[in-house]
Amino acid sequence: MRPSYLFVYGTLLNENDNAMSKFLAAHSVFVSKGYFYGKLYLVDWFPGAILSDNTETSSAQVSEERVFGSVFKISDPALVFKVLDDYEGLGEHDPKPHLFKRETITVFLENNTKIKAWVYVYNHSTANLKRIISGNFIN
């Protein structure tokens, strides 16, 4: 079964107050702040995250490998993911390899509950990108 949760960490966050974050807010319910194990990079005016090799653990070794954001429960996944996939460059007419890919991952909520959620993961090399060490695009 596919999750109907989406974890966002960049331009889709409510704090960005743009057309796509408003679209997401109109078609979902905020669940919680949270994080997943990964690394965050500044791609351009937007961030891209990659997954950590340690996606299921909470060890101190990977405490610097967290990407922070928000989890939303999507009301109409077919509609929402069609629009957001196009926005994230995953549309059928977008060049390949796509800039992002949508994957199901483990997300840790503020109350330490683990859930499965979709996330848009950066799909290109991060070799020449600036890492956002805090894991938080907003701060």
Contacts in CASP RR format, 6 or more apart in sequence:
PFRMAT RR
TARGET T0000
AUTHOR 0000-0000-0000
METHOD contacts of the structure
MODEL  1
MRPSYLFVYGTLLNENDNAMSKFLAAHSVFVSKGYFYGKLYLVDWFPGAI
LSDNTETSSAQVSEERVFGSVFKISDPALVFKVLDDYEGLGEHDPKPHLF
KRETITVFLENNTKIKAWVYVYNHSTANLKRIISGNFIN
2 77 0 8 1.000
2 104 0 8 1.000
3 104 0 8 1.000
3 115 0 8 1.000
3 116 0 8 1.000
3 117 0 8 1.000
3 118 0 8 1.000
4 73 0 8 1.000
4 74 0 8 1.000
4 77 0 8 1.000
5 31 0 8 1.000
5 71 0 8 1.000
5 72 0 8 1.000
5 73 0 8 1.000
5 74 0 8 1.000
5 107 0 8 1.000
5 115 0 8 1.000
5 116 0 8 1.000
5 117 0 8 1.000
5 118 0 8 1.000
6 24 0 8 1.000
6 28 0 8 1.000
6 71 0 8 1.000
6 72 0 8 1.000
6 74 0 8 1.000
6 80 0 8 1.000
6 84 0 8 1.000
6 117 0 8 1.000
6 118 0 8 1.000
6 119 0 8 1.000
7 34 0 8 1.000
7 36 0 8 1.000
7 69 0 8 1.000
7 70 0 8 1.000
7 71 0 8 1.000
7 105 0 8 1.000
7 107 0 8 1.000
7 117 0 8 1.000
7 118 0 8 1.000
7 119 0 8 1.000
8 24 0 8 1.000
8 69 0 8 1.000
8 70 0 8 1.000
8 72 0 8 1.000
8 119 0 8 1.000
8 120 0 8 1.000
9 40 0 8 1.000
9 47 0 8 1.000
9 48 0 8 1.000
9 49 0 8 1.000
9 67 0 8 1.000
9 68 0 8 1.000
9 69 0 8 1.000
9 119 0 8 1.000
9 135 0 8 1.000
9 137 0 8 1.000
10 16 0 8 1.000
10 46 0 8 1.000
10 47 0 8 1.000
10 48 0 8 1.000
10 69 0 8 1.000
10 137 0 8 1.000
10 138 0 8 1.000
11 18 0 8 1.000
11 20 0 8 1.000
11 21 0 8 1.000
11 46 0 8 1.000
11 47 0 8 1.000
12 20 0 8 1.000
12 21 0 8 1.000
12 24 0 8 1.000
12 84 0 8 1.000
13 21 0 8 1.000
13 69 0 8 1.000
13 70 0 8 1.000
13 137 0 8 1.000
13 138 0 8 1.000
14 21 0 8 1.000
14 25 0 8 1.000
14 30 0 8 1.000
14 70 0 8 1.000
15 21 0 8 1.000
15 138 0 8 1.000
16 138 0 8 1.000
20 83 0 8 1.000
20 84 0 8 1.000
20 87 0 8 1.000
23 80 0 8 1.000
23 83 0 8 1.000
23 84 0 8 1.000
24 72 0 8 1.000
24 80 0 8 1.000
24 84 0 8 1.000
25 72 0 8 1.000
27 74 0 8 1.000
27 75 0 8 1.000
27 76 0 8 1.000
27 79 0 8 1.000
27 80 0 8 1.000
28 72 0 8 1.000
28 73 0 8 1.000
28 74 0 8 1.000
28 75 0 8 1.000
28 80 0 8 1.000
29 72 0 8 1.000
29 73 0 8 1.000
29 75 0 8 1.000
30 70 0 8 1.000
30 71 0 8 1.000
30 72 0 8 1.000
31 70 0 8 1.000
31 71 0 8 1.000
31 72 0 8 1.000
31 73 0 8 1.000
31 109 0 8 1.000
32 70 0 8 1.000
32 71 0 8 1.000
32 109 0 8 1.000
32 110 0 8 1.000
32 111 0 8 1.000
33 68 0 8 1.000
33 69 0 8 1.000
33 70 0 8 1.000
33 71 0 8 1.000
33 109 0 8 1.000
33 110 0 8 1.000
34 68 0 8 1.000
34 69 0 8 1.000
34 70 0 8 1.000
34 71 0 8 1.000
34 107 0 8 1.000
34 108 0 8 1.000
34 109 0 8 1.000
34 110 0 8 1.000
35 66 0 8 1.000
35 67 0 8 1.000
35 68 0 8 1.000
35 69 0 8 1.000
35 107 0 8 1.000
35 108 0 8 1.000
36 49 0 8 1.000
36 51 0 8 1.000
36 55 0 8 1.000
36 66 0 8 1.000
36 67 0 8 1.000
36 105 0 8 1.000
36 106 0 8 1.000
36 107 0 8 1.000
36 108 0 8 1.000
36 119 0 8 1.000
37 51 0 8 1.000
37 52 0 8 1.000
37 54 0 8 1.000
37 55 0 8 1.000
37 56 0 8 1.000
37 57 0 8 1.000
37 62 0 8 1.000
37 65 0 8 1.000
37 66 0 8 1.000
37 67 0 8 1.000
38 49 0 8 1.000
38 50 0 8 1.000
38 51 0 8 1.000
38 52 0 8 1.000
38 55 0 8 1.000
38 62 0 8 1.000
38 65 0 8 1.000
38 66 0 8 1.000
38 67 0 8 1.000
39 49 0 8 1.000
39 50 0 8 1.000
39 52 0 8 1.000
39 65 0 8 1.000
39 67 0 8 1.000
39 126 0 8 1.000
39 131 0 8 1.000
39 135 0 8 1.000
40 47 0 8 1.000
40 48 0 8 1.000
40 49 0 8 1.000
40 67 0 8 1.000
40 131 0 8 1.000
40 132 0 8 1.000
40 134 0 8 1.000
40 135 0 8 1.000
40 136 0 8 1.000
40 137 0 8 1.000
41 47 0 8 1.000
41 48 0 8 1.000
41 49 0 8 1.000
41 50 0 8 1.000
41 122 0 8 1.000
41 126 0 8 1.000
41 129 0 8 1.000
41 130 0 8 1.000
41 131 0 8 1.000
41 132 0 8 1.000
42 48 0 8 1.000
42 129 0 8 1.000
42 130 0 8 1.000
42 131 0 8 1.000
42 132 0 8 1.000
43 99 0 8 1.000
43 122 0 8 1.000
43 129 0 8 1.000
47 132 0 8 1.000
47 137 0 8 1.000
48 100 0 8 1.000
48 120 0 8 1.000
48 121 0 8 1.000
48 122 0 8 1.000
49 67 0 8 1.000
49 119 0 8 1.000
49 120 0 8 1.000
49 121 0 8 1.000
49 122 0 8 1.000
50 121 0 8 1.000
50 122 0 8 1.000
50 126 0 8 1.000
51 103 0 8 1.000
51 105 0 8 1.000
51 121 0 8 1.000
52 62 0 8 1.000
52 65 0 8 1.000
54 61 0 8 1.000
54 62 0 8 1.000
54 65 0 8 1.000
55 105 0 8 1.000
55 106 0 8 1.000
56 106 0 8 1.000
58 108 0 8 1.000
64 133 0 8 1.000
66 135 0 8 1.000
67 135 0 8 1.000
68 134 0 8 1.000
68 135 0 8 1.000
68 136 0 8 1.000
69 136 0 8 1.000
69 137 0 8 1.000
71 107 0 8 1.000
71 109 0 8 1.000
71 115 0 8 1.000
71 117 0 8 1.000
74 80 0 8 1.000
74 81 0 8 1.000
81 102 0 8 1.000
81 118 0 8 1.000
84 120 0 8 1.000
85 91 0 8 1.000
85 102 0 8 1.000
86 94 0 8 1.000
88 98 0 8 1.000
88 99 0 8 1.000
88 100 0 8 1.000
88 102 0 8 1.000
88 120 0 8 1.000
89 98 0 8 1.000
89 99 0 8 1.000
89 100 0 8 1.000
90 98 0 8 1.000
90 100 0 8 1.000
90 101 0 8 1.000
90 102 0 8 1.000
91 98 0 8 1.000
97 123 0 8 1.000
97 124 0 8 1.000
98 123 0 8 1.000
99 122 0 8 1.000
99 123 0 8 1.000
99 124 0 8 1.000
100 120 0 8 1.000
100 121 0 8 1.000
100 122 0 8 1.000
100 123 0 8 1.000
101 120 0 8 1.000
101 121 0 8 1.000
101 123 0 8 1.000
102 118 0 8 1.000
102 119 0 8 1.000
102 120 0 8 1.000
102 121 0 8 1.000
103 118 0 8 1.000
103 119 0 8 1.000
103 121 0 8 1.000
104 116 0 8 1.000
104 117 0 8 1.000
104 118 0 8 1.000
104 119 0 8 1.000
105 116 0 8 1.000
105 117 0 8 1.000
105 118 0 8 1.000
105 119 0 8 1.000
105 121 0 8 1.000
106 114 0 8 1.000
106 115 0 8 1.000
106 116 0 8 1.000
107 114 0 8 1.000
107 115 0 8 1.000
107 116 0 8 1.000
107 117 0 8 1.000
107 119 0 8 1.000
108 114 0 8 1.000
109 115 0 8 1.000
END
